[in-house]
Amino acid sequence: GGGWLPPASYFNPYSLNLDDWLDAAVAMGAKYTVLVAQHCSGFSMWPSDIAKETGFEYKYSTKYSPFRGGSYDLVKEYVASCKRHNVLPGIYYSLNQNYYLNVGHGKLLNTPLVPGQANITQEMYGQIVLAQMKELWSKYGPLAEIWFDG
């Protein structure tokens, strides 16, 4: 919240190595890990491409980041690193909150949009959530855990 939505272009890490993350997890004895693929801001750590399915271009993801030319898929790299480290992958998806879509507690908020927020309907929100969960649950192979709150 707070009346400001950071642009997708802010995701531009200068030093990102998921093998380092998994090395640390293994050193602590982890058998599985959970990646936050999308949190309350609505920023998606994969290049979400749901326009064909929903008619809505989701413009708040790594696809709209300058990092690696917008082609970076952190979820894909995370799952691959988990396999290399013999750690089971899990994914968290924020079902209940999405500031990019002006959603709180699973419902479209009746508040003025701030720059960068998408103007959608409650019905479209449901379509977006289903399409993005379908992407996450079907695109990356077996997952040990699927976690969302709400």
N, CA, C and O atoms as a GROMACS GRO file, in nm:
protein
  600
    1GLY      N    1   0.081  -0.118   0.000
    1GLY     CA    2   0.000   0.000   0.000
    1GLY      C    3   0.085   0.124   0.000
    1GLY      O    4   0.196   0.127  -0.055
    2GLY      N    5   0.033   0.225   0.062
    2GLY     CA    6   0.108   0.349   0.077
    2GLY      C    7   0.094   0.444  -0.040
    2GLY      O    8   0.163   0.547  -0.042
    3GLY      N    9   0.008   0.416  -0.138
    3GLY     CA   10  -0.014   0.507  -0.248
    3GLY      C   11   0.093   0.511  -0.354
    3GLY      O   12   0.099   0.605  -0.434
    4TRP      N   13   0.179   0.409  -0.356
    4TRP     CA   14   0.285   0.407  -0.457
    4TRP      C   15   0.316   0.264  -0.495
    4TRP      O   16   0.330   0.178  -0.408
    5LEU      N   17   0.326   0.238  -0.621
    5LEU     CA   18   0.359   0.105  -0.672
    5LEU      C   19   0.493   0.113  -0.742
    5LEU      O   20   0.505   0.180  -0.845
    6PRO      N   21   0.596   0.046  -0.688
    6PRO     CA   22   0.726   0.050  -0.757
    6PRO      C   23   0.713  -0.008  -0.898
    6PRO      O   24   0.647  -0.110  -0.915
    7PRO      N   25   0.772   0.055  -0.997
    7PRO     CA   26   0.763   0.001  -1.133
    7PRO      C   27   0.837  -0.132  -1.146
    7PRO      O   28   0.932  -0.159  -1.072
    8ALA      N   29   0.794  -0.215  -1.240
    8ALA     CA   30   0.858  -0.344  -1.265
    8ALA      C   31   1.006  -0.326  -1.298
    8ALA      O   32   1.087  -0.416  -1.275
    9SER      N   33   1.041  -0.211  -1.352
    9SER     CA   34   1.181  -0.186  -1.389
    9SER      C   35   1.274  -0.182  -1.269
    9SER      O   36   1.395  -0.191  -1.285
   10TYR      N   37   1.219  -0.171  -1.148
   10TYR     CA   38   1.302  -0.172  -1.028
   10TYR      C   39   1.363  -0.309  -1.002
   10TYR      O   40   1.464  -0.320  -0.932
   11PHE      N   41   1.304  -0.414  -1.059
   11PHE     CA   42   1.364  -0.547  -1.043
   11PHE      C   43   1.478  -0.559  -1.142
   11PHE      O   44   1.457  -0.589  -1.260
   12ASN      N   45   1.598  -0.534  -1.095
   12ASN     CA   46   1.716  -0.538  -1.179
   12ASN      C   47   1.838  -0.570  -1.092
   12ASN      O   48   1.927  -0.487  -1.077
   13PRO      N   49   1.840  -0.691  -1.034
   13PRO     CA   50   1.950  -0.724  -0.942
   13PRO      C   51   2.085  -0.728  -1.013
   13PRO      O   52   2.095  -0.768  -1.128
   14TYR      N   53   2.187  -0.685  -0.942
   14TYR     CA   54   2.321  -0.686  -1.001
   14TYR      C   55   2.396  -0.814  -0.966
   14TYR      O   56   2.496  -0.846  -1.030
   15SER      N   57   2.350  -0.886  -0.865
   15SER     CA   58   2.418  -1.009  -0.825
   15SER      C   59   2.312  -1.107  -0.777
   15SER      O   60   2.270  -1.101  -0.661
   16LEU      N   61   2.271  -1.196  -0.863
   16LEU     CA   62   2.168  -1.293  -0.829
   16LEU      C   63   2.216  -1.432  -0.867
   16LEU      O   64   2.244  -1.459  -0.983
   17ASN      N   65   2.226  -1.518  -0.768
   17ASN     CA   66   2.274  -1.654  -0.790
   17ASN      C   67   2.193  -1.748  -0.703
   17ASN      O   68   2.217  -1.759  -0.583
   18LEU      N   69   2.096  -1.815  -0.763
   18LEU     CA   70   2.010  -1.902  -0.686
   18LEU      C   71   2.082  -2.023  -0.630
   18LEU      O   72   2.039  -2.080  -0.531
   19ASP      N   73   2.192  -2.064  -0.692
   19ASP     CA   74   2.271  -2.173  -0.635
   19ASP      C   75   2.328  -2.132  -0.499
   19ASP      O   76   2.342  -2.216  -0.411
   20ASP      N   77   2.361  -2.003  -0.481
   20ASP     CA   78   2.406  -1.955  -0.350
   20ASP      C   79   2.294  -1.971  -0.248
   20ASP      O   80   2.318  -2.011  -0.134
   21TRP      N   81   2.170  -1.940  -0.288
   21TRP     CA   82   2.056  -1.954  -0.198
   21TRP      C   83   2.041  -2.100  -0.154
   21TRP      O   84   2.022  -2.130  -0.036
   22LEU      N   85   2.049  -2.190  -0.253
   22LEU     CA   86   2.030  -2.332  -0.222
   22LEU      C   87   2.149  -2.390  -0.146
   22LEU      O   88   2.131  -2.478  -0.062
   23ASP      N   89   2.270  -2.341  -0.173
   23ASP     CA   90   2.386  -2.382  -0.093
   23ASP      C   91   2.361  -2.351   0.054
   23ASP      O   92   2.388  -2.434   0.141
   24ALA      N   93   2.310  -2.232   0.082
   24ALA     CA   94   2.282  -2.191   0.220
   24ALA      C   95   2.172  -2.278   0.281
   24ALA      O   96   2.182  -2.318   0.397
   25ALA      N   97   2.069  -2.308   0.204
   25ALA     CA   98   1.959  -2.392   0.254
   25ALA      C   99   2.010  -2.532   0.287
   25ALA      O  100   1.975  -2.588   0.392
   26VAL      N  101   2.091  -2.590   0.199
   26VAL     CA  102   2.147  -2.723   0.222
   26VAL      C  103   2.238  -2.721   0.345
   26VAL      O  104   2.236  -2.815   0.425
   27ALA      N  105   2.317  -2.617   0.360
   27ALA     CA  106   2.406  -2.606   0.475
   27ALA      C  107   2.329  -2.603   0.607
   27ALA      O  108   2.380  -2.644   0.711
   28MET      N  109   2.205  -2.555   0.602
   28MET     CA  110   2.120  -2.552   0.721
   28MET      C  111   2.040  -2.682   0.738
   28MET      O  112   1.966  -2.698   0.835
   29GLY      N  113   2.056  -2.774   0.643
   29GLY     CA  114   1.987  -2.901   0.653
   29GLY      C  115   1.850  -2.905   0.587
   29GLY      O  116   1.773  -2.998   0.612
   30ALA      N  117   1.818  -2.809   0.503
   30ALA     CA  118   1.686  -2.805   0.439
   30ALA      C  119   1.667  -2.922   0.344
   30ALA      O  120   1.757  -2.959   0.270
   31LYS      N  121   1.549  -2.979   0.349
   31LYS     CA  122   1.509  -3.085   0.255
   31LYS      C  123   1.415  -3.028   0.148
   31LYS      O  124   1.402  -3.085   0.039
   32TYR      N  125   1.351  -2.916   0.179
   32TYR     CA  126   1.268  -2.846   0.082
   32TYR      C  127   1.276  -2.697   0.111
   32TYR      O  128   1.311  -2.657   0.222
   33THR      N  129   1.244  -2.615   0.013
   33THR     CA  130   1.240  -2.470   0.028
   33THR      C  131   1.114  -2.419  -0.041
   33THR      O  132   1.054  -2.488  -0.123
   34VAL      N  133   1.076  -2.297  -0.008
   34VAL     CA  134   0.960  -2.233  -0.070
   34VAL      C  135   1.002  -2.097  -0.124
   34VAL      O  136   1.055  -2.014  -0.049
   35LEU      N  137   0.980  -2.074  -0.251
   35LEU     CA  138   1.009  -1.946  -0.315
   35LEU      C  139   0.882  -1.862  -0.319
   35LEU      O  140   0.776  -1.913  -0.354
   36VAL      N  141   0.894  -1.735  -0.284
   36VAL     CA  142   0.782  -1.643  -0.299
   36VAL      C  143   0.780  -1.601  -0.447
   36VAL      O  144   0.855  -1.513  -0.489
   37ALA      N  145   0.693  -1.666  -0.523
   37ALA     CA  146   0.684  -1.638  -0.667
   37ALA      C  147   0.607  -1.508  -0.692
   37ALA      O  148   0.633  -1.437  -0.789
   38GLN      N  149   0.512  -1.478  -0.603
   38GLN     CA  150   0.439  -1.351  -0.612
   38GLN      C  151   0.390  -1.316  -0.472
   38GLN      O  152   0.322  -1.396  -0.407
   39HIS      N  153   0.426  -1.197  -0.426
   39HIS     CA  154   0.382  -1.154  -0.293
   39HIS      C  155   0.278  -1.044  -0.306
   39HIS      O  156   0.223  -1.023  -0.415
   40CYS      N  157   0.250  -0.974  -0.200
   40CYS     CA  158   0.140  -0.879  -0.193
   40CYS      C  159   0.146  -0.765  -0.294
   40CYS      O  160   0.042  -0.711  -0.332
   41SER      N  161   0.265  -0.728  -0.338
   41SER     CA  162   0.274  -0.620  -0.436
   41SER      C  163   0.213  -0.663  -0.569
   41SER      O  164   0.167  -0.580  -0.647
   42GLY      N  165   0.214  -0.795  -0.595
   42GLY     CA  166   0.165  -0.847  -0.722
   42GLY      C  167   0.276  -0.872  -0.822
   42GLY      O  168   0.250  -0.925  -0.930
   43PHE      N  169   0.401  -0.834  -0.787
   43PHE     CA  170   0.511  -0.856  -0.880
   43PHE      C  171   0.538  -1.005  -0.893
   43PHE      O  172   0.557  -1.075  -0.793
   44SER      N  173   0.541  -1.053  -1.016
   44SER     CA  174   0.559  -1.196  -1.045
   44SER      C  175   0.704  -1.224  -1.081
   44SER      O  176   0.761  -1.159  -1.169
   45MET      N  177   0.763  -1.321  -1.014
   45MET     CA  178   0.903  -1.357  -1.034
   45MET      C  179   0.922  -1.450  -1.154
   45MET      O  180   1.024  -1.518  -1.165
   46TRP      N  181   0.825  -1.453  -1.241
   46TRP     CA  182   0.835  -1.526  -1.367
   46TRP      C  183   0.768  -1.438  -1.473
   46TRP      O  184   0.687  -1.352  -1.440
   47PRO      N  185   0.801  -1.459  -1.599
   47PRO     CA  186   0.743  -1.375  -1.705
   47PRO      C  187   0.600  -1.420  -1.737
   47PRO      O  188   0.575  -1.484  -1.839
   48SER      N  189   0.509  -1.387  -1.649
   48SER     CA  190   0.370  -1.430  -1.663
   48SER      C  191   0.315  -1.388  -1.798
   48SER      O  192   0.325  -1.272  -1.838
   49ASP      N  193   0.256  -1.484  -1.867
   49ASP     CA  194   0.203  -1.458  -2.001
   49ASP      C  195   0.063  -1.518  -2.010
   49ASP      O  196   0.043  -1.627  -2.063
   50ILE      N  197  -0.033  -1.444  -1.957
   50ILE     CA  198  -0.170  -1.495  -1.948
   50ILE      C  199  -0.266  -1.425  -2.043
   50ILE      O  200  -0.387  -1.448  -2.035
   51ALA      N  201  -0.216  -1.342  -2.132
   51ALA     CA  202  -0.302  -1.261  -2.220
   51ALA      C  203  -0.392  -1.347  -2.308
   51ALA      O  204  -0.509  -1.315  -2.326
   52LYS      N  205  -0.338  -1.455  -2.363
   52LYS     CA  206  -0.422  -1.540  -2.450
   52LYS      C  207  -0.539  -1.599  -2.374
   52LYS      O  208  -0.650  -1.608  -2.425
   53GLU      N  209  -0.512  -1.639  -2.250
   53GLU     CA  210  -0.615  -1.705  -2.170
   53GLU      C  211  -0.716  -1.606  -2.111
   53GLU      O  212  -0.833  -1.640  -2.098
   54THR      N  213  -0.671  -1.487  -2.076
   54THR     CA  214  -0.758  -1.393  -2.003
   54THR      C  215  -0.794  -1.267  -2.080
   54THR      O  216  -0.891  -1.199  -2.047
   55GLY      N  217  -0.716  -1.235  -2.183
   55GLY     CA  218  -0.734  -1.107  -2.252
   55GLY      C  219  -0.669  -0.992  -2.178
   55GLY      O  220  -0.683  -0.876  -2.219
   56PHE      N  221  -0.597  -1.022  -2.070
   56PHE     CA  222  -0.532  -0.920  -1.988
   56PHE      C  223  -0.382  -0.940  -1.993
   56PHE      O  224  -0.332  -1.050  -1.965
   57GLU      N  225  -0.309  -0.835  -2.027
   57GLU     CA  226  -0.162  -0.840  -2.029
   57GLU      C  227  -0.112  -0.803  -1.890
   57GLU      O  228  -0.125  -0.688  -1.847
   58TYR      N  229  -0.056  -0.900  -1.819
   58TYR     CA  230  -0.006  -0.879  -1.683
   58TYR      C  231   0.131  -0.812  -1.693
   58TYR      O  232   0.230  -0.877  -1.725
   59LYS      N  233   0.136  -0.682  -1.664
   59LYS     CA  234   0.256  -0.603  -1.688
   59LYS      C  235   0.339  -0.578  -1.563
   59LYS      O  236   0.412  -0.480  -1.555
   60TYR      N  237   0.328  -0.667  -1.465
   60TYR     CA  238   0.403  -0.649  -1.341
   60TYR      C  239   0.476  -0.779  -1.308
   60TYR      O  240   0.443  -0.849  -1.213
   61SER      N  241   0.576  -0.807  -1.391
   61SER     CA  242   0.652  -0.932  -1.375
   61SER      C  243   0.793  -0.912  -1.431
   61SER      O  244   0.828  -0.806  -1.483
   62THR      N  245   0.873  -1.017  -1.418
   62THR     CA  246   1.010  -1.010  -1.471
   62THR      C  247   1.010  -0.983  -1.622
   62THR      O  248   1.110  -0.935  -1.676
   63LYS      N  249   0.901  -1.013  -1.688
   63LYS     CA  250   0.890  -0.986  -1.832
   63LYS      C  251   0.903  -0.836  -1.862
   63LYS      O  252   0.946  -0.798  -1.971
   64TYR      N  253   0.867  -0.753  -1.766
   64TYR     CA  254   0.872  -0.608  -1.784
   64TYR      C  255   0.987  -0.544  -1.706
   64TYR      O  256   0.987  -0.424  -1.681
   65SER      N  257   1.082  -0.626  -1.669
   65SER     CA  258   1.201  -0.581  -1.599
   65SER      C  259   1.317  -0.572  -1.698
   65SER      O  260   1.320  -0.647  -1.796
   66PRO      N  261   1.411  -0.483  -1.674
   66PRO     CA  262   1.528  -0.477  -1.762
   66PRO      C  263   1.624  -0.594  -1.740
   66PRO      O  264   1.713  -0.617  -1.821
   67PHE      N  265   1.607  -0.668  -1.629
   67PHE     CA  266   1.699  -0.776  -1.596
   67PHE      C  267   1.696  -0.884  -1.704
   67PHE      O  268   1.591  -0.942  -1.732
   68ARG      N  269   1.811  -0.909  -1.763
   68ARG     CA  270   1.827  -1.006  -1.870
   68ARG      C  271   1.726  -0.986  -1.984
   68ARG      O  272   1.674  -1.081  -2.043
   69GLY      N  273   1.700  -0.860  -2.012
   69GLY     CA  274   1.616  -0.824  -2.126
   69GLY      C  275   1.471  -0.863  -2.112
   69GLY      O  276   1.400  -0.876  -2.212
   70GLY      N  277   1.424  -0.882  -1.989
   70GLY     CA  278   1.284  -0.918  -1.968
   70GLY      C  279   1.253  -1.065  -1.991
   70GLY      O  280   1.137  -1.105  -1.986
   71SER      N  281   1.356  -1.145  -2.014
   71SER     CA  282   1.332  -1.287  -2.040
   71SER      C  283   1.360  -1.374  -1.918
   71SER      O  284   1.349  -1.496  -1.926
   72TYR      N  285   1.396  -1.313  -1.805
   72TYR     CA  286   1.436  -1.388  -1.688
   72TYR      C  287   1.318  -1.454  -1.618
   72TYR      O  288   1.213  -1.393  -1.600
   73ASP      N  289   1.336  -1.580  -1.581
   73ASP     CA  290   1.234  -1.656  -1.509
   73ASP      C  291   1.296  -1.708  -1.380
   73ASP      O  292   1.360  -1.813  -1.379
   74LEU      N  293   1.278  -1.633  -1.272
   74LEU     CA  294   1.337  -1.670  -1.145
   74LEU      C  295   1.280  -1.802  -1.094
   74LEU      O  296   1.352  -1.881  -1.032
   75VAL      N  297   1.152  -1.828  -1.118
   75VAL     CA  298   1.091  -1.953  -1.073
   75VAL      C  299   1.158  -2.072  -1.142
   75VAL      O  300   1.189  -2.172  -1.078
   76LYS      N  301   1.180  -2.061  -1.271
   76LYS     CA  302   1.245  -2.168  -1.347
   76LYS      C  303   1.387  -2.193  -1.294
   76LYS      O  304   1.427  -2.307  -1.274
   77GLU      N  305   1.462  -2.084  -1.272
   77GLU     CA  306   1.598  -2.098  -1.222
   77GLU      C  307   1.599  -2.157  -1.081
   77GLU      O  308   1.687  -2.236  -1.047
   78TYR      N  309   1.503  -2.117  -1.000
   78TYR     CA  310   1.491  -2.170  -0.864
   78TYR      C  311   1.467  -2.322  -0.866
   78TYR      O  312   1.534  -2.397  -0.796
   79VAL      N  313   1.371  -2.367  -0.946
   79VAL     CA  314   1.340  -2.510  -0.953
   79VAL      C  315   1.461  -2.588  -1.005
   79VAL      O  316   1.490  -2.696  -0.954
   80ALA      N  317   1.531  -2.534  -1.104
   80ALA     CA  318   1.651  -2.601  -1.156
   80ALA      C  319   1.759  -2.610  -1.049
   80ALA      O  320   1.826  -2.713  -1.038
   81SER      N  321   1.775  -2.505  -0.971
   81SER     CA  322   1.875  -2.506  -0.864
   81SER      C  323   1.836  -2.607  -0.756
   81SER      O  324   1.922  -2.677  -0.701
   82CYS      N  325   1.708  -2.615  -0.725
   82CYS     CA  326   1.662  -2.715  -0.628
   82CYS      C  327   1.699  -2.856  -0.675
   82CYS      O  328   1.747  -2.937  -0.596
   83LYS      N  329   1.676  -2.884  -0.802
   83LYS     CA  330   1.710  -3.016  -0.857
   83LYS      C  331   1.859  -3.043  -0.843
   83LYS      O  332   1.899  -3.152  -0.802
   84ARG      N  333   1.941  -2.944  -0.877
   84ARG     CA  334   2.086  -2.962  -0.867
   84ARG      C  335   2.131  -2.989  -0.723
   84ARG      O  336   2.232  -3.056  -0.700
   85HIS      N  337   2.056  -2.936  -0.627
   85HIS     CA  338   2.093  -2.949  -0.486
   85HIS      C  339   2.015  -3.060  -0.414
   85HIS      O  340   2.030  -3.078  -0.293
   86ASN      N  341   1.933  -3.132  -0.489
   86ASN     CA  342   1.852  -3.240  -0.431
   86ASN      C  343   1.763  -3.188  -0.317
   86ASN      O  344   1.751  -3.251  -0.212
   87VAL      N  345   1.702  -3.073  -0.341
   87VAL     CA  346   1.610  -3.010  -0.248
   87VAL      C  347   1.475  -2.998  -0.318
   87VAL      O  348   1.468  -2.959  -0.435
   88LEU      N  349   1.369  -3.033  -0.248
   88LEU     CA  350   1.236  -3.026  -0.308
   88LEU      C  351   1.189  -2.881  -0.318
   88LEU      O  352   1.200  -2.806  -0.221
   89PRO      N  353   1.137  -2.839  -0.435
   89PRO     CA  354   1.092  -2.701  -0.451
   89PRO      C  355   0.947  -2.681  -0.410
   89PRO      O  356   0.862  -2.768  -0.430
   90GLY      N  357   0.921  -2.565  -0.352
   90GLY     CA  358   0.785  -2.523  -0.322
   90GLY      C  359   0.766  -2.380  -0.369
   90GLY      O  360   0.862  -2.305  -0.385
   91ILE      N  361   0.640  -2.341  -0.391
   91ILE     CA  362   0.609  -2.207  -0.441
   91ILE      C  363   0.498  -2.144  -0.357
   91ILE      O  364   0.399  -2.209  -0.324
   92TYR      N  365   0.519  -2.017  -0.322
   92TYR     CA  366   0.416  -1.936  -0.257
   92TYR      C  367   0.361  -1.837  -0.358
   92TYR      O  368   0.436  -1.776  -0.435
   93TYR      N  369   0.228  -1.822  -0.358
   93TYR     CA  370   0.158  -1.727  -0.445
   93TYR      C  371   0.058  -1.650  -0.360
   93TYR      O  372  -0.023  -1.710  -0.290
   94SER      N  373   0.064  -1.519  -0.364
   94SER     CA  374  -0.027  -1.436  -0.284
   94SER      C  375  -0.163  -1.430  -0.351
   94SER      O  376  -0.185  -1.356  -0.448
   95LEU      N  377  -0.252  -1.508  -0.299
   95LEU     CA  378  -0.388  -1.516  -0.352
   95LEU      C  379  -0.477  -1.404  -0.300
   95LEU      O  380  -0.568  -1.358  -0.369
   96ASN      N  381  -0.449  -1.360  -0.180
   96ASN     CA  382  -0.536  -1.270  -0.105
   96ASN      C  383  -0.511  -1.122  -0.131
   96ASN      O  384  -0.603  -1.041  -0.121
   97GLN      N  385  -0.387  -1.086  -0.164
   97GLN     CA  386  -0.349  -0.946  -0.181
   97GLN      C  387  -0.275  -0.930  -0.314
   97GLN      O  388  -0.193  -1.014  -0.351
   98ASN      N  389  -0.303  -0.822  -0.384
   98ASN     CA  390  -0.229  -0.791  -0.505
   98ASN      C  391  -0.242  -0.640  -0.528
   98ASN      O  392  -0.343  -0.592  -0.581
   99TYR      N  393  -0.140  -0.566  -0.486
   99TYR     CA  394  -0.147  -0.421  -0.495
   99TYR      C  395  -0.148  -0.374  -0.641
   99TYR      O  396  -0.214  -0.274  -0.672
  100TYR      N  397  -0.078  -0.442  -0.728
  100TYR     CA  398  -0.079  -0.406  -0.871
  100TYR      C  399  -0.222  -0.407  -0.926
  100TYR      O  400  -0.259  -0.323  -1.007
  101LEU      N  401  -0.301  -0.504  -0.880
  101LEU     CA  402  -0.439  -0.517  -0.928
  101LEU      C  403  -0.540  -0.447  -0.835
  101LEU      O  404  -0.661  -0.456  -0.857
  102ASN      N  405  -0.490  -0.378  -0.731
  102ASN     CA  406  -0.575  -0.307  -0.634
  102ASN      C  407  -0.671  -0.403  -0.564
  102ASN      O  408  -0.791  -0.377  -0.553
  103VAL      N  409  -0.616  -0.515  -0.517
  103VAL     CA  410  -0.695  -0.618  -0.450
  103VAL      C  411  -0.645  -0.637  -0.308
  103VAL      O  412  -0.525  -0.646  -0.283
  104GLY      N  413  -0.738  -0.644  -0.215
  104GLY     CA  414  -0.708  -0.674  -0.076
  104GLY      C  415  -0.811  -0.771  -0.021
  104GLY      O  416  -0.931  -0.756  -0.047
  105HIS      N  417  -0.767  -0.869   0.054
  105HIS     CA  418  -0.855  -0.972   0.110
  105HIS      C  419  -0.935  -1.042   0.001
  105HIS      O  420  -1.049  -1.082   0.023
  106GLY      N  421  -0.874  -1.056  -0.118
  106GLY     CA  422  -0.937  -1.127  -0.229
  106GLY      C  423  -1.042  -1.048  -0.305
  106GLY      O  424  -1.105  -1.101  -0.396
  107LYS      N  425  -1.061  -0.923  -0.268
  107LYS     CA  426  -1.163  -0.840  -0.332
  107LYS      C  427  -1.102  -0.714  -0.390
  107LYS      O  428  -1.009  -0.656  -0.334
  108LEU      N  429  -1.157  -0.672  -0.503
  108LEU     CA  430  -1.117  -0.545  -0.562
  108LEU      C  431  -1.149  -0.433  -0.462
  108LEU      O  432  -1.260  -0.427  -0.409
  109LEU      N  433  -1.051  -0.346  -0.436
  109LEU     CA  434  -1.071  -0.238  -0.341
  109LEU      C  435  -1.142  -0.121  -0.407
  109LEU      O  436  -1.122  -0.093  -0.525
  110ASN      N  437  -1.225  -0.055  -0.331
  110ASN     CA  438  -1.297   0.062  -0.379
  110ASN      C  439  -1.216   0.187  -0.346
  110ASN      O  440  -1.260   0.273  -0.270
  111THR      N  441  -1.095   0.194  -0.404
  111THR     CA  442  -1.006   0.307  -0.380
  111THR      C  443  -0.955   0.357  -0.514
  111THR      O  444  -0.951   0.283  -0.612
  112PRO      N  445  -0.917   0.484  -0.519
  112PRO     CA  446  -0.860   0.536  -0.645
  112PRO      C  447  -0.731   0.461  -0.679
  112PRO      O  448  -0.653   0.426  -0.591
  113LEU      N  449  -0.711   0.439  -0.806
  113LEU     CA  450  -0.589   0.373  -0.852
  113LEU      C  451  -0.471   0.469  -0.841
  113LEU      O  452  -0.485   0.589  -0.862
  114VAL      N  453  -0.356   0.414  -0.809
  114VAL     CA  454  -0.232   0.491  -0.811
  114VAL      C  455  -0.161   0.461  -0.942
  114VAL      O  456  -0.191   0.360  -1.006
  115PRO      N  457  -0.067   0.545  -0.984
  115PRO     CA  458   0.006   0.518  -1.109
  115PRO      C  459   0.067   0.379  -1.109
  115PRO      O  460   0.134   0.338  -1.014
  116GLY      N  461   0.043   0.307  -1.218
  116GLY     CA  462   0.096   0.172  -1.234
  116GLY      C  463  -0.002   0.062  -1.202
  116GLY      O  464   0.017  -0.052  -1.245
  117GLN      N  465  -0.108   0.093  -1.127
  117GLN     CA  466  -0.206  -0.011  -1.096
  117GLN      C  467  -0.295  -0.038  -1.217
  117GLN      O  468  -0.322   0.051  -1.298
  118ALA      N  469  -0.339  -0.162  -1.228
  118ALA     CA  470  -0.426  -0.202  -1.338
  118ALA      C  471  -0.573  -0.182  -1.300
  118ALA      O  472  -0.611  -0.200  -1.184
  119ASN      N  473  -0.651  -0.144  -1.396
  119ASN     CA  474  -0.795  -0.124  -1.376
  119ASN      C  475  -0.867  -0.248  -1.426
  119ASN      O  476  -0.882  -0.268  -1.547
  120ILE      N  477  -0.912  -0.331  -1.334
  120ILE     CA  478  -0.977  -0.458  -1.370
  120ILE      C  479  -1.108  -0.472  -1.294
  120ILE      O  480  -1.142  -0.389  -1.209
  121THR      N  481  -1.180  -0.579  -1.324
  121THR     CA  482  -1.303  -0.614  -1.253
  121THR      C  483  -1.274  -0.730  -1.158
  121THR      O  484  -1.170  -0.795  -1.168
  122GLN      N  485  -1.367  -0.756  -1.068
  122GLN     CA  486  -1.353  -0.870  -0.977
  122GLN      C  487  -1.350  -1.001  -1.057
  122GLN      O  488  -1.273  -1.092  -1.025
  123GLU      N  489  -1.430  -1.010  -1.160
  123GLU     CA  490  -1.432  -1.129  -1.245
  123GLU      C  491  -1.296  -1.149  -1.312
  123GLU      O  492  -1.245  -1.262  -1.319
  124MET      N  493  -1.237  -1.041  -1.361
  124MET     CA  494  -1.105  -1.051  -1.424
  124MET      C  495  -1.001  -1.093  -1.322
  124MET      O  496  -0.911  -1.170  -1.356
  125TYR      N  497  -1.010  -1.045  -1.199
  125TYR     CA  498  -0.916  -1.088  -1.097
  125TYR      C  499  -0.919  -1.240  -1.080
  125TYR      O  500  -0.814  -1.304  -1.074
  126GLY      N  501  -1.037  -1.296  -1.074
  126GLY     CA  502  -1.048  -1.442  -1.064
  126GLY      C  503  -0.984  -1.513  -1.181
  126GLY      O  504  -0.917  -1.614  -1.164
  127GLN      N  505  -1.004  -1.460  -1.301
  127GLN     CA  506  -0.943  -1.520  -1.421
  127GLN      C  507  -0.791  -1.511  -1.415
  127GLN      O  508  -0.721  -1.606  -1.450
  128ILE      N  509  -0.740  -1.396  -1.371
  128ILE     CA  510  -0.595  -1.377  -1.361
  128ILE      C  511  -0.535  -1.475  -1.262
  128ILE      O  512  -0.435  -1.540  -1.291
  129VAL      N  513  -0.596  -1.486  -1.145
  129VAL     CA  514  -0.545  -1.577  -1.042
  129VAL      C  515  -0.542  -1.721  -1.095
  129VAL      O  516  -0.441  -1.790  -1.082
  130LEU      N  517  -0.650  -1.766  -1.154
  130LEU     CA  518  -0.655  -1.903  -1.206
  130LEU      C  519  -0.550  -1.925  -1.315
  130LEU      O  520  -0.483  -2.028  -1.317
  131ALA      N  521  -0.535  -1.828  -1.404
  131ALA     CA  522  -0.438  -1.842  -1.514
  131ALA      C  523  -0.294  -1.843  -1.459
  131ALA      O  524  -0.211  -1.921  -1.506
  132GLN      N  525  -0.266  -1.758  -1.361
  132GLN     CA  526  -0.130  -1.756  -1.306
  132GLN      C  527  -0.101  -1.881  -1.224
  132GLN      O  528   0.010  -1.934  -1.229
  133MET      N  529  -0.198  -1.929  -1.149
  133MET     CA  530  -0.175  -2.054  -1.075
  133MET      C  531  -0.154  -2.169  -1.172
  133MET      O  532  -0.072  -2.257  -1.148
  134LYS      N  533  -0.228  -2.169  -1.281
  134LYS     CA  534  -0.210  -2.273  -1.383
  134LYS      C  535  -0.067  -2.268  -1.439
  134LYS      O  536  -0.003  -2.371  -1.456
  135GLU      N  537  -0.018  -2.146  -1.466
  135GLU     CA  538   0.121  -2.130  -1.512
  135GLU      C  539   0.218  -2.192  -1.411
  135GLU      O  540   0.304  -2.272  -1.447
  136LEU      N  541   0.203  -2.154  -1.286
  136LEU     CA  542   0.296  -2.198  -1.183
  136LEU      C  543   0.288  -2.349  -1.157
  136LEU      O  544   0.391  -2.414  -1.142
  137TRP      N  545   0.170  -2.402  -1.153
  137TRP     CA  546   0.154  -2.543  -1.116
  137TRP      C  547   0.180  -2.637  -1.232
  137TRP      O  548   0.199  -2.757  -1.211
  138SER      N  549   0.183  -2.587  -1.355
  138SER     CA  550   0.200  -2.678  -1.469
  138SER      C  551   0.330  -2.658  -1.547
  138SER      O  552   0.367  -2.744  -1.627
  139LYS      N  553   0.398  -2.549  -1.527
  139LYS     CA  554   0.511  -2.513  -1.611
  139LYS      C  555   0.647  -2.557  -1.557
  139LYS      O  556   0.745  -2.562  -1.632
  140TYR      N  557   0.655  -2.590  -1.429
  140TYR     CA  558   0.785  -2.607  -1.365
  140TYR      C  559   0.812  -2.747  -1.311
  140TYR      O  560   0.910  -2.767  -1.240
  141GLY      N  561   0.728  -2.841  -1.342
  141GLY     CA  562   0.749  -2.977  -1.294
  141GLY      C  563   0.691  -2.996  -1.156
  141GLY      O  564   0.622  -2.909  -1.103
  142PRO      N  565   0.719  -3.113  -1.096
  142PRO     CA  566   0.663  -3.145  -0.965
  142PRO      C  567   0.708  -3.046  -0.857
  142PRO      O  568   0.825  -3.007  -0.852
  143LEU      N  569   0.614  -3.008  -0.772
  143LEU     CA  570   0.642  -2.918  -0.661
  143LEU      C  571   0.610  -2.991  -0.530
  143LEU      O  572   0.508  -3.060  -0.521
  144ALA      N  573   0.695  -2.974  -0.432
  144ALA     CA  574   0.674  -3.038  -0.303
  144ALA      C  575   0.568  -2.965  -0.221
  144ALA      O  576   0.500  -3.025  -0.137
  145GLU      N  577   0.555  -2.836  -0.247
  145GLU     CA  578   0.460  -2.756  -0.170
  145GLU      C  579   0.406  -2.644  -0.255
  145GLU      O  580   0.477  -2.582  -0.334
  146ILE      N  581   0.278  -2.619  -0.237
  146ILE     CA  582   0.211  -2.504  -0.297
  146ILE      C  583   0.148  -2.431  -0.179
  146ILE      O  584   0.066  -2.488  -0.107
  147TRP      N  585   0.187  -2.306  -0.161
  147TRP     CA  586   0.144  -2.234  -0.043
  147TRP      C  587   0.086  -2.100  -0.082
  147TRP      O  588   0.147  -2.024  -0.157
  148PHE      N  589  -0.032  -2.072  -0.032
  148PHE     CA  590  -0.089  -1.938  -0.041
  148PHE      C  591  -0.174  -1.914   0.082
  148PHE      O  592  -0.220  -2.007   0.147
  149ASP      N  593  -0.194  -1.787   0.112
  149ASP     CA  594  -0.276  -1.754   0.227
  149ASP      C  595  -0.404  -1.690   0.178
  149ASP      O  596  -0.419  -1.663   0.059
  150GLY      N  597  -0.492  -1.666   0.266
  150GLY     CA  598  -0.615  -1.602   0.226
  150GLY      C  599  -0.728  -1.653   0.305
  150GLY      O  600  -0.842  -1.610   0.285
   0.00000   0.00000   0.00000
